[in-house]
Amino acid sequence: MSRPVVALIGRPNVGKSSLFNRIIGTDNAIVSEEAGTTRDRHFAAAEWNGRSFWLVDTGGLKEDSQQPMDVEIRRQVETAIAEADLLLLILDASAGLHPSDARIVALLREAGKPWLVVANKVDDPRNQDYFELYNLGAGDPFPVSAVNGKNSGDLLDELVRRLPERGEPGNAEALRVAVVGRPNVGKSSLINRLLGETRHVVSAEAGTTRDAIDSPYTYHGREIIFVDTAGLRRQARVDDGVEFYSSLRSRRAIERADICLLVIDATEGLHNQDLKIATLAWEAGRAIIVVVNKWDIKEKDDKTAAKFEKECGEKAPFFKFVPFLFTSALTGQRVTKTLELIVQVHEERHKHVSTSEVNDALHQLVARLQPPQAAGHEVKLTFATQVDAVPPSIVVFSNHPELVAEHYIRYLHNGFREHWNFLGNPLRIILKRKSA
């Protein structure tokens, strides 16, 4: 399920970044007494009472300014409003009403999105100075202090209460495949080749795809929804509103996907950004298939593909469990094999091994190599079972789960892989204490 988006909106220096930091619990956003410090967009995952959401910090709106930076900030804020599921209108209670506040309210009303009015800088909720903000006619102001945290918990209670329940669009049974990668590696060209038609705009200019675009396709009676995403750039290069939201949409597409096709440019090899995208998907529990595009123009011999895979595995061990496909979206070389791999990896993702088989494998692995013993404690592994979860997860019971060494968990992981593979999918090993 994709997380909803909550955006903080307001004029400069009302404390949006301070509230952003308070909610996510870090100093991610830059906070300064100088108005307009927040120029690039900041976003982070936040959670409260079991509900997770994306929190977006925006720049301060100066309605009358024609300065290029202020015009750019306004454009970005308008994008934030269009993208958000819920808006927090931040007002400065210590300064009272400002003419810009009414104009921002008019902007929100025009957008038709739900919002909460937040009266910031109310260090003592018993102070009634913020009552002036009722005159704005935008709803009851919620008094908080981002600096000392007063009422921030109550605000979050109300925020998550108003969050929409986001389900999967379309057919919930469809297999969702997010096509991810850096800009201009051929993601749209690959999908067009798979679909057999030009559904997506393709250009030599990097970053043509701005939105995450859904394209349904039926393969052997199974509905597959391909999601073509904007290229994920290095965060330091995400320097305008369009790029910022492209990055956010890509992350949301990964959240909603079952499988991610990581498209890599064969002529450039694996970049750090490719690795970050793959890690993002893997840690989110998504299956991965690596599609090495532009293989037709890569200088190679009969060992180049194996060397490419080996080098990727050296940079990130999980690539050893991920299938690689060397293709050309331009010529169509091996592109149809992508569909076969998608189905295979999906079946591996939903593979369920019986408890007796898992236990037999555990006993074989323990007989081959006993877990390291801790001083004064005998560490035993007694039982294992695959829990009904996606991605595949195996619970191993122990009398001292906290003492099982990390390298031994990797040994179990690799041993279970030898038995059942789970190709392309993360395999999670969960240690639990044996009940008395």
LINHUZI-V743062 format. One record per residue. N is the residue number from 1. SS is DSSP state (a for helix, b for strand, c for the rest). NEAR is the number of other C-alpha atoms within 12 Angstrom. D_FIRST is the distance of its C-alpha to the first C-alpha in Angstrom with 1 decimal. Layout:
# LINHUZI-V743062
n	ss	near	d_first
N	SS	NEAR	D_FIRST
N	SS	NEAR	D_FIRST
This chain:
# LINHUZI-V743062
n	ss	near	d_first
1	c	23	0.0
2	c	27	3.8
3	c	33	6.5
4	b	35	9.3
5	b	42	12.6
6	b	41	15.8
7	b	45	19.1
8	b	49	22.5
9	b	50	25.3
10	c	50	29.1
11	c	39	32.5
12	c	35	33.7
13	c	32	34.3
14	c	45	32.7
15	c	45	30.7
16	a	48	27.3
17	a	46	27.1
18	a	35	28.5
19	a	47	25.9
20	a	43	23.1
21	a	30	24.8
22	a	32	25.2
23	a	42	21.5
24	a	29	20.3
25	c	22	23.4
26	c	18	25.0
27	c	18	27.4
28	c	23	25.1
29	c	30	26.4
30	c	27	30.1
31	c	29	32.0
32	c	17	35.5
33	c	15	38.0
34	c	14	38.5
35	c	22	36.7
36	c	29	34.3
37	c	29	33.4
38	c	39	29.7
39	c	33	29.9
40	c	35	27.1
41	c	45	23.6
42	b	41	22.0
43	b	36	18.3
44	b	32	16.8
45	b	30	13.8
46	b	27	14.8
47	b	24	14.2
48	b	24	16.2
49	c	16	16.6
50	c	12	13.4
51	b	25	11.3
52	b	28	10.2
53	b	36	10.7
54	b	37	12.6
55	b	44	16.3
56	b	44	18.7
57	b	48	22.4
58	c	51	24.7
59	c	44	28.4
60	c	41	31.0
61	c	43	32.0
62	c	30	35.7
63	c	27	36.3
64	c	15	39.9
65	c	16	39.9
66	c	13	40.4
67	c	13	40.2
68	a	13	38.1
69	a	21	35.7
70	a	27	35.2
71	a	21	34.6
72	a	28	32.0
73	a	36	30.2
74	a	35	30.3
75	a	26	28.7
76	a	34	25.9
77	a	43	25.4
78	a	31	25.4
79	a	28	22.6
80	a	44	20.7
81	a	37	21.3
82	a	27	20.1
83	a	31	16.8
84	c	36	16.1
85	c	32	14.4
86	b	36	16.9
87	b	42	20.3
88	b	44	22.6
89	b	48	26.2
90	b	47	28.1
91	b	49	31.8
92	b	38	34.7
93	c	35	36.4
94	c	26	39.3
95	c	22	40.2
96	c	26	39.7
97	c	29	38.9
98	c	24	39.1
99	a	21	39.7
100	a	27	36.6
101	a	36	34.4
102	a	24	35.3
103	a	22	34.7
104	a	37	31.2
105	a	35	30.6
106	a	19	31.9
107	a	28	29.4
108	a	32	26.5
109	a	20	28.0
110	a	14	28.3
111	a	22	24.6
112	c	17	23.8
113	c	28	20.8
114	c	27	20.6
115	b	35	22.2
116	b	34	23.8
117	b	36	27.3
118	b	42	27.8
119	b	47	31.4
120	b	44	31.5
121	c	34	34.6
122	c	34	35.5
123	c	24	36.7
124	c	22	38.2
125	c	24	36.3
126	c	13	39.8
127	c	17	40.9
128	c	19	40.7
129	a	23	41.2
130	a	32	37.7
131	a	27	38.8
132	a	23	40.0
133	a	32	36.5
134	a	24	36.3
135	a	17	38.7
136	a	26	35.9
137	c	17	34.8
138	c	29	31.1
139	c	20	30.2
140	c	20	31.0
141	c	33	30.9
142	b	38	29.0
143	b	38	31.5
144	c	39	30.3
145	c	36	31.8
146	c	36	29.5
147	c	26	32.5
148	c	20	33.2
149	c	26	29.8
150	c	25	31.5
151	c	28	29.1
152	a	33	26.0
153	a	24	24.5
154	a	21	25.2
155	a	29	23.7
156	a	34	20.4
157	a	19	20.6
158	a	22	21.0
159	a	36	18.4
160	a	30	15.5
161	a	18	17.2
162	a	23	16.9
163	c	32	13.3
164	c	22	11.7
165	c	19	9.2
166	c	19	6.6
167	c	14	6.0
168	c	22	6.3
169	c	21	9.7
170	c	16	12.7
171	c	14	13.3
172	c	16	10.5
173	c	14	13.2
174	c	27	13.6
175	b	37	13.5
176	b	39	11.6
177	b	42	13.9
178	b	46	13.7
179	b	52	17.3
180	b	54	17.8
181	c	50	21.1
182	c	40	23.7
183	c	39	25.1
184	c	31	27.7
185	c	44	27.2
186	c	43	26.8
187	a	50	23.2
188	a	47	23.9
189	a	34	27.2
190	a	47	25.5
191	a	43	23.2
192	a	29	26.2
193	a	28	28.3
194	a	36	25.8
195	a	26	25.5
196	c	18	29.2
197	c	16	29.2
198	c	16	28.8
199	c	23	25.6
200	c	30	24.8
201	c	25	27.3
202	c	28	28.8
203	c	17	31.1
204	c	15	32.9
205	c	13	31.8
206	c	22	29.0
207	c	30	25.9
208	c	27	26.4
209	c	38	22.7
210	c	28	21.2
211	c	29	18.0
212	c	34	15.2
213	b	29	16.7
214	b	28	15.4
215	b	31	18.3
216	b	26	18.3
217	b	25	20.9
218	b	18	22.3
219	b	22	23.8
220	c	11	25.9
221	c	10	24.3
222	b	19	20.7
223	b	22	18.4
224	b	33	16.9
225	b	37	15.0
226	b	41	16.2
227	b	43	14.7
228	b	47	17.6
229	c	47	16.9
230	c	43	19.5
231	c	45	21.3
232	c	47	20.3
233	c	34	23.6
234	c	21	25.0
235	a	23	24.0
236	a	15	27.7
237	a	18	27.9
238	c	25	25.1
239	c	22	27.8
240	c	28	27.0
241	a	34	24.4
242	a	31	23.5
243	a	34	23.0
244	a	37	21.1
245	a	43	18.4
246	a	36	18.5
247	a	39	17.6
248	a	40	14.8
249	a	36	13.4
250	a	37	13.9
251	a	44	12.0
252	a	36	8.9
253	a	43	9.7
254	a	43	10.0
255	a	36	6.6
256	a	36	5.5
257	c	42	8.8
258	c	43	10.6
259	b	48	13.8
260	b	48	15.1
261	b	48	18.6
262	b	51	20.3
263	b	50	23.3
264	b	43	26.4
265	b	34	29.7
266	c	31	32.3
267	c	21	35.1
268	c	22	33.4
269	c	31	31.9
270	c	33	29.1
271	c	27	28.7
272	a	20	27.3
273	a	26	24.5
274	a	34	23.7
275	a	34	23.6
276	a	24	21.4
277	a	40	18.8
278	a	45	19.1
279	a	28	19.0
280	a	27	15.8
281	a	39	14.1
282	a	34	16.1
283	a	21	15.4
284	c	29	11.7
285	c	28	12.6
286	c	39	12.4
287	b	50	15.5
288	b	50	18.0
289	b	44	20.9
290	b	45	23.4
291	b	46	25.1
292	b	41	28.3
293	b	40	29.3
294	c	33	32.8
295	a	33	34.4
296	a	21	37.3
297	a	19	38.6
298	c	20	38.1
299	c	15	41.4
300	c	17	41.2
301	c	12	43.1
302	c	9	42.2
303	c	11	40.9
304	a	19	38.7
305	a	24	35.5
306	a	18	36.0
307	a	16	36.9
308	a	32	33.7
309	a	30	31.5
310	a	22	33.7
311	a	19	33.5
312	a	29	29.7
313	a	21	29.7
314	a	15	32.2
315	a	21	29.9
316	c	23	26.8
317	a	20	27.5
318	a	34	24.1
319	a	31	25.3
320	a	28	27.8
321	a	31	25.2
322	c	38	23.7
323	b	36	25.4
324	b	35	27.1
325	b	36	28.1
326	b	37	30.9
327	c	35	30.8
328	c	34	32.1
329	c	37	30.2
330	c	24	33.5
331	c	19	35.5
332	c	24	32.9
333	c	23	34.0
334	c	26	31.7
335	c	32	28.8
336	c	26	28.6
337	a	25	28.2
338	a	40	24.7
339	a	33	23.7
340	a	21	25.5
341	a	31	23.8
342	a	42	20.3
343	a	31	21.2
344	a	25	23.0
345	a	36	20.2
346	a	33	17.7
347	a	25	20.4
348	a	31	21.0
349	a	34	17.3
350	c	28	17.8
351	c	25	21.4
352	c	24	22.5
353	c	28	25.9
354	c	17	28.1
355	a	19	29.0
356	a	15	32.6
357	a	20	31.8
358	a	30	29.7
359	a	26	32.6
360	a	21	35.2
361	a	31	33.5
362	a	39	33.2
363	a	24	36.9
364	a	19	37.9
365	a	28	36.2
366	a	26	37.7
367	a	14	41.1
368	a	14	41.0
369	c	19	40.0
370	c	22	40.1
371	c	31	37.7
372	c	22	39.6
373	c	20	41.3
374	b	15	41.1
375	c	8	44.4
376	c	8	45.4
377	b	16	42.4
378	c	17	42.1
379	c	25	38.5
380	c	30	37.7
381	b	35	34.7
382	b	28	35.0
383	b	29	32.2
384	b	34	28.9
385	b	30	26.3
386	b	33	23.0
387	b	23	20.3
388	c	18	18.0
389	c	21	15.0
390	c	27	13.1
391	c	35	14.5
392	c	36	18.0
393	b	30	19.2
394	b	38	22.8
395	b	32	24.2
396	b	36	27.8
397	b	27	30.0
398	b	26	32.8
399	c	23	35.5
400	c	25	34.6
401	a	31	31.1
402	a	22	31.5
403	a	25	34.5
404	c	31	33.1
405	c	19	33.5
406	a	17	30.7
407	a	14	32.8
408	a	25	33.1
409	a	31	29.4
410	a	21	29.3
411	a	23	32.2
412	a	38	30.3
413	a	33	27.3
414	a	26	29.6
415	a	26	31.6
416	a	37	28.6
417	a	32	27.7
418	a	18	31.3
419	a	20	31.0
420	a	28	27.7
421	c	27	26.5
422	c	37	22.7
423	c	36	23.3
424	c	42	20.8
425	c	41	18.4
426	c	42	18.3
427	c	41	20.3
428	b	33	20.0
429	b	32	23.1
430	b	27	22.9
431	b	31	26.3
432	b	23	27.1
433	b	22	30.4
434	c	19	32.4
435	c	11	33.1
436	c	6	36.8
